[in-house]
Amino acid sequence: MPAQLGTEREKRSRVKLVGRVTCRDKASGATVTDLSDAGMSLQLTYDIQATQGQNVVIETEELGRLNGSVQWTRGNQIGVRLITSSNTSAKIASFYKFFR
């Protein structure tokens, strides 16, 4: 069993939520493919040239508007670390309760 280096992985769920992501002044359609309490993975329709550390806004019908920062990019996929707040946590908990 590999060592976790003192950190546990966030529990992630496979989802398919359609929405929109905005980074700086560029926007793209996006599909949320993985979701956890701390972040998400997005498949982008268009390359918005997001780079690590940039702030993004994600909007979906199910989750509403969420803010985060880019943690990684791989082609047209990006990983986003959500800005944690009670509002963000409530939106994600509500999604699991009502939409799953």
C-alpha positions in Angstrom: 0.0 0.0 0.0 1.6 3.3 -1.0 2.1 6.0 1.6 -0.2 8.9 1.5 2.4 11.4 2.9 0.1 12.5 5.7 -2.8 13.5 3.5 -6.0 11.7 2.7 -7.6 11.9 -0.7 -10.9 13.8 -0.9 -13.9 11.6 -1.6 -14.8 12.2 -5.2 -18.0 11.4 -7.1 -18.3 10.9 -10.8 -21.0 13.3 -12.1 -22.0 14.9 -15.4 -23.1 18.5 -14.8 -23.2 20.9 -17.7 -22.4 24.5 -17.1 -20.1 27.4 -17.9 -16.6 28.3 -16.7 -15.1 31.8 -16.9 -11.4 32.6 -16.4 -10.3 36.2 -16.8 -12.3 37.5 -19.7 -12.7 34.2 -21.5 -15.6 31.7 -21.1 -16.3 28.2 -22.2 -19.0 25.6 -21.9 -17.9 22.9 -19.5 -18.9 19.5 -18.1 -18.1 18.8 -14.4 -16.8 15.2 -14.5 -15.6 14.8 -10.8 -16.9 16.5 -7.7 -15.7 16.6 -4.1 -16.2 19.0 -1.2 -13.0 20.7 -2.1 -12.8 20.7 -5.8 -13.9 19.5 -9.2 -12.6 18.3 -12.6 -13.9 20.1 -15.7 -14.0 19.1 -19.4 -13.9 22.3 -21.4 -15.6 22.9 -24.7 -13.1 25.6 -25.7 -9.6 26.3 -24.7 -9.7 29.4 -22.4 -5.9 29.2 -21.7 -6.4 28.8 -18.0 -3.2 28.3 -16.1 -2.4 27.0 -12.6 -3.3 29.6 -9.9 -5.8 31.6 -11.9 -9.2 32.3 -10.5 -12.2 30.8 -12.2 -16.0 31.0 -11.8 -18.1 27.9 -12.5 -21.8 28.2 -13.0 -24.2 25.2 -13.3 -27.9 24.9 -12.8 -27.5 22.3 -10.0 -24.7 24.0 -8.0 -25.2 27.6 -8.8 -22.2 29.9 -9.0 -18.9 28.6 -7.4 -15.5 30.3 -7.2 -12.2 28.5 -7.3 -8.6 28.4 -8.6 -7.0 26.2 -11.2 -4.9 23.5 -9.7 -3.9 21.6 -12.9 -4.5 21.6 -16.6 -4.3 18.7 -19.1 -5.4 19.7 -22.6 -9.0 20.7 -22.4 -9.4 19.4 -18.8 -8.8 21.5 -15.7 -8.9 20.7 -12.0 -10.3 23.4 -9.8 -9.8 23.8 -6.0 -13.0 25.4 -4.7 -12.9 28.4 -2.4 -14.3 26.9 0.8 -17.1 28.7 2.5 -20.2 27.6 4.3 -22.2 28.6 1.1 -20.0 26.4 -1.1 -20.4 23.5 1.3 -24.1 24.0 1.5 -24.5 24.0 -2.3 -22.5 20.7 -2.7 -24.4 19.1 0.2 -27.7 20.2 -1.4 -26.6 18.7 -4.8 -26.0 15.3 -3.2 -29.3 15.4 -1.3 -31.6 16.5 -4.1 -29.9 15.7 -7.4 -28.2 12.3 -6.8 
